[in-house]
Amino acid sequence: MANVGIMGAGSWGTALALLLHKNGHQVTVWSISEEEVEMLSTKREHVSKLPGVKIPEDMVFTSDLEAAVKGRDFIVLAVPSSFTRSTARKMSPYIPEKQIIADVAKGIEEDTLMTLSQQIEQEIPQADVAVLSGPSHAEEVGRGLPTSVVIGAKTKKTAEYLQNMFMNEVFRVYTSPDILGMELGGSLKNVIALAAGIADGLGYGDNTKAALITRGIAEIARLGVKAGGKLESFTGLTGIGDLIVTCASVHSRNRKAGYLIGQGMSMQEAMDEVKMVVEGVYSTKAAVKMGEKYGVSLPIIGQVNQVLFENKNPGEAVKDLMLRDSKPEISSLTWEE
């Protein structure tokens, strides 16, 4: 049995806390909100984010950050991506050498273009930072529905340790050394999911969504490989797998926000309506900057950026995507003369 600290009591942090508790581990969950801690401690249910999912009586909730992180076998960092750096900075004084921290959020910092694990390593250089990613909506993990994810770590030892901690009969865990590729796939897919939602909001069909998913993973892979990720990560669970579920699922906050924008809402109105952090909005500008840095064409991501931040009409964005210069689908394939 491991002693685990979960940083973040949102839907994902709570779902993973339930999973780890079911696996026999001792779990303490931290939230910055004392109100949230009180609600979870008394109602034993995350009323707004995981309604109907009961929380065991012996799972501990706290707003004391030091108590949540000290003396843990490993820590799960599950705060929204925009708070990852600041939370890691606050944690750092209490983190011993080689402390395993598994980050489970997804995002890219706009100013630095650093992934979340890179931010954590900068703030907590003494930590052994890993990531968990893949097609895994909290609403389904919390209910115990079969799910497969990937643990990325710098060493096989750490990856297999966490694999054994998380894995059970409904939660299959693979391992990978390609942390960067996993994180880029998990972050950039949120931008494509916004595009898929916009298409749904405009009333387009399955043909449109299939094209967005397929051409979207092509964009993600082009940029991800140029930035240092491995192609295999983008064709696996943390790439195309995560992209499919985020573009198609009713649980996807990115798809929902995109849908509302396609229906005529502004970006801010859509985010307010979703009532949860829409990670794709924060990753879009960073993705555009990465494309410029590495000289990679990102037509879908570029149009999403214009819709979100330049008030471009979503219908016009789709038309501009369709009417770009004609080209082969796969440039590396050639005809025999």
Secondary structure, 3 states (H helix, E strand, C coil): CCEEEEECCCHHHHHHHHHHHHCCCEEEEECCCHHHHHHHHHHCECCCCCCCCECCCCCEEECCHHHHHCCCCEEEECCCHHHHHHHHHHHHHHCCCCCEEEECCCCECCCCCCEHHHHHHHHCCCCEEEEEECCCCHHHHCCCCCEEEEEECCCHHHHHHHHHHHCECCEEEEEECCHHHHHHHHHHHHHHHHHHHHHHHCCCCHHHHHHHHHHHHHHHHHHHHHHCCCHHHHCCHHHHHHHHHHHHCCCCHHHHHHHHHHCCCCHHHHHHHHCCCCHHHHHHHHHHHHHHHHCCCCHHHHHHHHHHHCCCCHHHHHHHHHCCCCCCCCCCCCCCC
